[in-house]
Amino acid sequence: MKYLCLVYLDEKRLGELPDEDCVEFDTAVRNSGHCLASEALESVHSATTVRVREGRLSITDGPFAETKEQLAGFYMIEAANLDEAIQIAGRIPPARVGSIEVRPIRPIRESVAAAKVKS
């Protein structure tokens, strides 16, 4: 099963995590076969939020929500179950100063394709 591990932390604490620790974990989780994709994100100061309301495009500088912790990166992983995904997420270095949100991937493409086959 696929899970998205969203890395949240206060950007002020980013300096507490050496990039080398993150790259070392990334290499290990990729070599284990669990990691499907991963990336670090630029600062929230570079974010742009896009909305469409009543057919009109609205653009706002910054992240969607102002919070103490910001989305800093992600890991798309493959795990046998939620317990294994949690164990992997617990090894992600930013978990030491922030948090990791683990969410199952909803197989939307597969669901739509299966529904089309049935009809």
C-alpha positions in Angstrom: 0.0 0.0 0.0 1.2 3.5 -0.8 1.5 6.2 1.9 2.5 9.9 1.7 4.6 11.0 4.6 4.3 14.8 4.8 7.2 16.5 6.7 6.1 19.5 8.8 8.4 21.7 10.8 9.0 25.2 12.0 11.4 26.5 9.3 13.4 28.3 12.1 14.4 24.8 13.3 15.6 23.6 9.8 19.2 24.4 10.7 19.1 21.8 13.5 18.9 19.1 10.8 22.0 18.6 8.8 21.1 18.0 5.1 23.5 15.1 5.2 21.2 13.3 7.8 18.2 13.7 5.5 20.2 12.5 2.4 21.5 9.5 4.3 18.0 8.5 5.4 16.7 9.1 1.8 19.4 6.9 0.4 18.6 4.1 2.9 14.9 4.2 2.4 15.3 4.2 -1.4 17.7 1.3 -1.2 15.2 -0.7 1.0 12.7 -0.4 -1.8 10.2 1.5 0.4 10.6 5.0 -1.2 8.8 5.7 -4.4 9.6 9.5 -4.5 10.8 12.2 -2.1 11.7 15.8 -2.2 12.5 18.7 0.1 10.5 21.9 -0.5 11.8 25.5 -0.8 10.8 27.9 2.0 7.2 28.9 2.4 8.2 32.4 1.4 8.4 31.0 -2.2 4.9 29.4 -2.0 1.9 30.5 -4.1 -1.6 29.4 -3.3 -4.0 29.1 -6.2 -7.8 29.0 -5.9 -10.7 29.1 -8.5 -13.9 30.6 -7.2 -16.9 31.2 -9.5 -14.7 30.5 -12.5 -12.1 33.2 -11.4 -8.5 32.4 -10.7 -7.2 33.8 -7.4 -3.5 33.8 -6.5 -2.1 34.5 -3.0 1.6 34.7 -2.0 2.5 32.2 0.6 1.2 28.9 1.9 -2.5 27.9 2.2 -2.6 28.3 6.0 -0.4 30.2 8.3 0.8 27.8 11.0 3.7 27.3 13.3 4.9 24.3 11.3 5.1 24.4 7.5 5.2 21.6 4.9 8.9 21.1 4.3 8.9 18.0 2.1 7.5 14.6 1.5 8.2 10.9 1.0 6.0 8.7 -1.0 6.5 5.2 0.4 5.3 1.7 -0.2 4.6 -0.3 3.0 2.7 -3.5 3.9 0.4 -1.6 6.3 0.0 1.5 8.4 2.2 0.1 11.2 5.1 -0.4 8.8 4.5 3.1 7.3 4.6 4.6 10.8 7.9 2.8 11.6 9.4 4.2 8.4 8.1 7.7 9.1 9.6 7.6 12.6 13.0 7.3 11.0 12.6 10.5 8.9 15.1 12.9 10.4 12.7 16.0 10.7 10.5 13.9 13.0 13.1 14.9 15.7 12.2 18.6 15.5 8.8 18.6 13.7 6.2 16.0 12.7 5.4 13.6 10.0 1.8 13.1 8.8 1.3 9.7 7.4 -1.7 9.4 4.9 -2.7 6.4 2.8 -2.9 7.2 -0.9 -6.4 6.9 -2.4 -6.1 5.0 -5.6 -8.4 7.3 -7.6 -7.2 6.4 -11.1 -7.7 2.7 -10.4 -11.1 3.3 -8.9 -12.3 5.3 -11.9 -10.9 2.8 -14.3 -12.6 -0.1 -12.5 -15.9 1.8 -12.5 -15.6 2.3 -16.3 -14.9 -1.4 -16.9 -18.1 -2.3 -14.9 -20.3 0.0 -16.9 
